[in-house]
Amino acid sequence: MLVAALLLLSGTISAKVVLPPMFSDNMVLQQQADAPIWGEAKPMKTVKVTTSWDGKTYETQANKEGKWKLSVRTPEAGGPYELTLTDGQKLVLKNVMIGEVWICSGQSNMEFMMKEGVDGKVDIPQSGNAGIRLFDMKARWR
């Protein structure tokens, strides 16, 4: 009887949407673009993303493996904004900025962080632009 009750209860509990590390508080989305957002949710569950800059809600359905993807239309540079995601439980990303997104990749010298600089200089703080945000995706070997 207890097992049956737990199984019934587990079907009504919603999991929070799971996002890759680059989608988080303080992130930047490319301005004036159809910016892709993706993640995981309960399989076949409807995922909704609401953007605070225009109040629009975008909707998609997770596939059988729970993976989903959609695009949101972004405005001109600005912010901070919020993104609200849900597949039953709400997840809010705060302090989201809209601007220019640069992706840097390459050889081993690309591992030097802009905040560390070259020859002891500290490039980002010395730029005088407090709006620069830096995300470091950790290397992952397969």
ZAPANU-803412 format. One record per residue: residue number from 1; x, y, z of N, C-alpha, C, O in turn. Coordinates in steps of 0.2 Angstrom, whole numbers. Layout:
<atoms>
<NUM; <X; Y; Z>; <X; Y; Z>; <X; Y; Z>; <X; Y; Z>>
...
</atoms>
This chain:
<atoms>
<1; <4; -6; 0>; <0; 0; 0>; <4; 6; 0>; <3; 11; -4>>
<2; <10; 6; 4>; <14; 12; 4>; <18; 13; -2>; <18; 19; -4>>
<3; <20; 8; -6>; <23; 8; -12>; <18; 11; -17>; <20; 16; -21>>
<4; <12; 9; -17>; <7; 12; -22>; <6; 19; -21>; <5; 23; -25>>
<5; <6; 21; -14>; <5; 28; -13>; <11; 33; -15>; <10; 38; -18>>
<6; <17; 30; -14>; <23; 33; -16>; <23; 34; -24>; <25; 39; -27>>
<7; <21; 29; -27>; <21; 29; -35>; <16; 34; -37>; <18; 38; -42>>
<8; <10; 34; -34>; <5; 39; -36>; <8; 46; -35>; <7; 51; -39>>
<9; <11; 48; -29>; <13; 54; -27>; <19; 56; -32>; <19; 62; -34>>
<10; <23; 52; -34>; <29; 53; -38>; <27; 56; -45>; <30; 60; -48>>
<11; <21; 54; -47>; <19; 56; -54>; <16; 63; -54>; <16; 66; -59>>
<12; <15; 66; -48>; <12; 72; -47>; <17; 77; -46>; <16; 84; -46>>
<13; <23; 75; -44>; <29; 80; -42>; <32; 82; -48>; <34; 77; -52>>
<14; <33; 88; -49>; <37; 91; -55>; <44; 92; -54>; <46; 95; -49>>
<15; <48; 90; -58>; <55; 92; -58>; <57; 99; -60>; <53; 101; -65>>
<16; <62; 102; -58>; <64; 108; -60>; <67; 107; -67>; <71; 103; -67>>
<17; <67; 112; -71>; <70; 112; -78>; <78; 112; -76>; <80; 116; -72>>
<18; <82; 108; -80>; <89; 108; -79>; <92; 111; -85>; <91; 109; -90>>
<19; <97; 116; -84>; <100; 119; -89>; <108; 118; -89>; <111; 117; -84>>
<20; <111; 119; -95>; <118; 118; -95>; <121; 124; -91>; <118; 129; -90>>
<21; <127; 124; -89>; <131; 129; -85>; <130; 136; -88>; <130; 141; -84>>
<22; <130; 137; -94>; <131; 144; -97>; <124; 147; -96>; <124; 153; -97>>
<23; <119; 144; -95>; <112; 147; -93>; <111; 148; -86>; <110; 143; -83>>
<24; <113; 154; -83>; <113; 155; -76>; <111; 162; -75>; <111; 166; -79>>
<25; <111; 164; -68>; <111; 171; -66>; <117; 174; -69>; <122; 171; -70>>
<26; <116; 181; -71>; <121; 185; -73>; <124; 183; -80>; <129; 186; -82>>
<27; <120; 179; -84>; <122; 177; -91>; <121; 183; -95>; <117; 188; -94>>
<28; <123; 183; -101>; <122; 188; -107>; <119; 184; -113>; <122; 179; -115>>
<29; <114; 186; -116>; <111; 184; -122>; <113; 189; -128>; <113; 195; -126>>
<30; <114; 186; -134>; <115; 190; -139>; <109; 195; -141>; <104; 193; -141>>
<31; <111; 201; -142>; <106; 206; -143>; <103; 205; -150>; <106; 203; -155>>
<32; <96; 207; -151>; <93; 207; -158>; <94; 200; -161>; <96; 200; -167>>
<33; <93; 195; -158>; <93; 188; -161>; <88; 183; -158>; <85; 185; -154>>
<34; <88; 178; -162>; <84; 172; -159>; <88; 168; -155>; <92; 163; -158>>
<35; <89; 169; -149>; <94; 166; -145>; <92; 159; -143>; <86; 159; -140>>
<36; <95; 154; -144>; <93; 147; -142>; <94; 146; -135>; <99; 148; -132>>
<37; <90; 142; -132>; <90; 140; -125>; <88; 133; -125>; <83; 131; -128>>
<38; <92; 129; -121>; <90; 122; -121>; <92; 119; -114>; <95; 122; -110>>
<39; <89; 113; -113>; <90; 109; -107>; <87; 103; -106>; <85; 100; -111>>
<40; <85; 101; -100>; <82; 95; -99>; <76; 96; -94>; <76; 100; -90>>
<41; <71; 92; -95>; <65; 92; -91>; <62; 85; -91>; <65; 80; -93>>
<42; <56; 84; -87>; <53; 77; -87>; <51; 76; -95>; <49; 80; -98>>
<43; <53; 69; -97>; <51; 68; -104>; <44; 69; -105>; <39; 68; -102>>
<44; <43; 72; -111>; <36; 74; -114>; <33; 79; -111>; <27; 81; -112>>
<45; <36; 83; -106>; <33; 88; -102>; <34; 95; -106>; <39; 96; -110>>
<46; <29; 99; -106>; <29; 106; -109>; <33; 110; -105>; <33; 111; -99>>
<47; <38; 114; -108>; <43; 118; -105>; <41; 125; -107>; <40; 126; -113>>
<48; <40; 130; -103>; <39; 137; -104>; <44; 141; -102>; <47; 141; -97>>
<49; <46; 146; -106>; <51; 151; -105>; <48; 158; -106>; <45; 160; -111>>
<50; <48; 162; -101>; <45; 169; -101>; <51; 174; -100>; <55; 174; -96>>
<51; <51; 179; -105>; <56; 184; -105>; <53; 190; -102>; <48; 193; -104>>
<52; <57; 193; -97>; <54; 199; -94>; <55; 206; -98>; <51; 211; -97>>
<53; <59; 206; -103>; <59; 212; -107>; <53; 213; -112>; <52; 219; -113>>
<54; <49; 208; -113>; <43; 209; -117>; <37; 205; -114>; <32; 206; -117>>
<55; <38; 201; -109>; <33; 197; -106>; <30; 191; -110>; <25; 188; -108>>
<56; <34; 190; -115>; <32; 185; -120>; <34; 178; -117>; <39; 177; -114>>
<57; <29; 173; -118>; <31; 166; -116>; <31; 162; -122>; <27; 161; -127>>
<58; <37; 158; -122>; <39; 153; -127>; <38; 146; -125>; <39; 145; -119>>
<59; <35; 142; -129>; <34; 135; -126>; <36; 130; -131>; <37; 130; -137>>
<60; <38; 124; -128>; <41; 118; -132>; <39; 112; -128>; <37; 112; -122>>
<61; <40; 106; -131>; <39; 100; -127>; <46; 96; -127>; <49; 95; -132>>
<62; <47; 94; -121>; <53; 89; -120>; <52; 83; -124>; <46; 80; -124>>
<63; <57; 80; -127>; <57; 74; -130>; <56; 68; -126>; <56; 69; -120>>
<64; <57; 62; -128>; <56; 56; -124>; <62; 55; -119>; <61; 52; -114>>
<65; <68; 58; -121>; <74; 58; -117>; <74; 64; -112>; <78; 65; -108>>
<66; <69; 68; -112>; <68; 74; -108>; <72; 80; -111>; <73; 85; -107>>
<67; <75; 80; -117>; <79; 86; -119>; <74; 90; -123>; <69; 88; -126>>
<68; <75; 97; -123>; <71; 102; -126>; <76; 108; -128>; <81; 109; -126>>
<69; <73; 112; -133>; <77; 117; -136>; <71; 122; -139>; <67; 120; -142>>
<70; <73; 129; -138>; <68; 134; -141>; <73; 140; -142>; <78; 140; -139>>
<71; <70; 145; -145>; <73; 151; -146>; <69; 157; -144>; <63; 157; -145>>
<72; <72; 162; -141>; <69; 168; -138>; <71; 174; -142>; <77; 174; -143>>
<73; <67; 178; -144>; <69; 184; -148>; <71; 190; -143>; <68; 191; -138>>
<74; <77; 192; -144>; <80; 197; -139>; <80; 204; -142>; <80; 205; -148>>
<75; <79; 209; -137>; <79; 216; -139>; <86; 219; -140>; <91; 215; -140>>
<76; <87; 225; -141>; <93; 229; -141>; <96; 228; -134>; <93; 226; -129>>
<77; <103; 229; -134>; <107; 229; -128>; <103; 232; -122>; <101; 238; -123>>
<78; <104; 229; -116>; <101; 232; -110>; <100; 227; -105>; <102; 221; -105>>
<79; <96; 229; -100>; <95; 224; -94>; <96; 228; -88>; <97; 234; -88>>
<80; <96; 225; -82>; <95; 218; -81>; <88; 215; -82>; <83; 219; -81>>
<81; <88; 209; -84>; <81; 206; -85>; <81; 199; -82>; <86; 197; -78>>
<82; <75; 196; -82>; <74; 189; -79>; <72; 185; -85>; <68; 187; -89>>
<83; <73; 178; -84>; <70; 173; -88>; <67; 168; -83>; <70; 166; -78>>
<84; <61; 167; -84>; <57; 162; -80>; <56; 156; -84>; <53; 156; -89>>
<85; <58; 150; -81>; <57; 143; -85>; <53; 139; -80>; <54; 139; -74>>
<86; <49; 135; -83>; <45; 130; -79>; <43; 124; -83>; <42; 124; -89>>
<87; <43; 118; -80>; <39; 113; -83>; <35; 110; -77>; <33; 104; -77>>
<88; <33; 115; -73>; <29; 113; -67>; <32; 117; -61>; <28; 119; -57>>
<89; <38; 117; -60>; <42; 120; -55>; <45; 126; -58>; <49; 125; -63>>
<90; <45; 132; -55>; <48; 138; -58>; <55; 139; -56>; <57; 137; -51>>
<91; <59; 141; -61>; <66; 142; -61>; <67; 149; -64>; <65; 150; -69>>
<92; <70; 154; -60>; <71; 161; -62>; <78; 162; -63>; <82; 161; -58>>
<93; <80; 164; -69>; <87; 167; -70>; <87; 174; -69>; <83; 178; -73>>
<94; <91; 177; -65>; <91; 184; -63>; <97; 188; -66>; <102; 185; -67>>
<95; <96; 194; -66>; <102; 199; -69>; <105; 197; -75>; <111; 197; -77>>
<96; <100; 195; -80>; <102; 193; -87>; <102; 199; -91>; <98; 204; -91>>
<97; <108; 200; -94>; <109; 206; -99>; <109; 204; -106>; <110; 198; -108>>
<98; <107; 209; -110>; <107; 208; -117>; <112; 212; -120>; <113; 218; -119>>
<99; <116; 209; -124>; <122; 213; -127>; <126; 209; -132>; <123; 205; -136>>
<100; <132; 210; -133>; <136; 206; -138>; <139; 200; -134>; <142; 201; -129>>
<101; <139; 194; -137>; <142; 188; -135>; <147; 186; -139>; <146; 185; -145>>
<102; <153; 185; -136>; <159; 182; -140>; <161; 176; -137>; <161; 175; -131>>
<103; <162; 171; -142>; <164; 164; -140>; <171; 163; -142>; <172; 164; -148>>
<104; <175; 162; -138>; <182; 161; -139>; <184; 154; -138>; <183; 151; -133>>
<105; <188; 151; -143>; <190; 144; -143>; <196; 144; -147>; <197; 148; -152>>
<106; <200; 139; -145>; <206; 138; -150>; <211; 133; -146>; <210; 128; -143>>
<107; <217; 135; -147>; <223; 131; -145>; <224; 132; -137>; <220; 136; -134>>
<108; <229; 130; -135>; <231; 130; -128>; <231; 137; -125>; <230; 138; -119>>
<109; <234; 142; -129>; <234; 149; -127>; <228; 152; -125>; <227; 157; -122>>
<110; <222; 149; -128>; <215; 152; -127>; <213; 150; -119>; <208; 153; -117>>
<111; <217; 146; -116>; <215; 145; -109>; <217; 151; -104>; <215; 151; -98>>
<112; <221; 156; -106>; <223; 161; -102>; <217; 166; -102>; <214; 168; -107>>
<113; <215; 167; -96>; <209; 171; -94>; <210; 178; -95>; <215; 181; -94>>
<114; <205; 182; -98>; <206; 189; -99>; <207; 192; -92>; <210; 198; -92>>
<115; <204; 190; -87>; <205; 193; -80>; <212; 192; -78>; <214; 196; -74>>
<116; <216; 187; -80>; <223; 186; -78>; <227; 190; -83>; <232; 193; -80>>
<117; <225; 191; -89>; <229; 196; -93>; <235; 192; -96>; <237; 186; -94>>
<118; <239; 196; -99>; <246; 194; -102>; <251; 198; -99>; <250; 204; -98>>
<119; <257; 195; -97>; <262; 199; -94>; <260; 202; -88>; <263; 208; -86>>
<120; <256; 199; -84>; <254; 202; -77>; <248; 208; -78>; <246; 210; -72>>
<121; <246; 210; -84>; <241; 215; -84>; <234; 211; -83>; <234; 205; -84>>
<122; <230; 215; -81>; <223; 213; -79>; <218; 216; -84>; <216; 222; -83>>
<123; <217; 213; -90>; <213; 216; -95>; <206; 219; -94>; <205; 224; -95>>
<124; <202; 215; -91>; <195; 217; -90>; <195; 223; -85>; <192; 228; -87>>
<125; <198; 222; -79>; <197; 228; -75>; <200; 234; -78>; <198; 240; -76>>
<126; <206; 234; -81>; <209; 239; -84>; <205; 242; -90>; <207; 248; -93>>
<127; <200; 239; -93>; <196; 241; -98>; <192; 247; -97>; <190; 251; -101>>
<128; <190; 248; -90>; <186; 253; -88>; <178; 252; -90>; <174; 256; -89>>
<129; <177; 246; -92>; <170; 244; -94>; <168; 239; -88>; <169; 233; -89>>
<130; <163; 241; -84>; <161; 237; -78>; <156; 232; -81>; <153; 228; -77>>
<131; <153; 233; -87>; <148; 228; -90>; <151; 222; -93>; <147; 218; -95>>
<132; <157; 221; -93>; <160; 215; -96>; <159; 209; -92>; <160; 209; -86>>
<133; <156; 204; -94>; <155; 198; -90>; <158; 192; -94>; <159; 192; -100>>
<134; <161; 188; -90>; <166; 182; -92>; <163; 176; -90>; <162; 175; -84>>
<135; <162; 171; -94>; <160; 164; -92>; <165; 159; -95>; <167; 159; -100>>
<136; <168; 155; -90>; <173; 150; -92>; <170; 143; -92>; <169; 141; -86>>
<137; <170; 140; -98>; <167; 134; -98>; <173; 129; -97>; <178; 129; -100>>
<138; <173; 125; -92>; <178; 120; -90>; <179; 115; -95>; <174; 113; -98>>
<139; <185; 113; -97>; <186; 108; -102>; <183; 101; -99>; <183; 100; -93>>
<140; <181; 98; -104>; <178; 91; -103>; <181; 86; -108>; <180; 87; -114>>
<141; <184; 81; -105>; <187; 76; -110>; <182; 70; -110>; <180; 68; -105>>
<142; <182; 67; -116>; <177; 61; -116>; <182; 55; -117>; <179; 49; -118>>
</atoms>
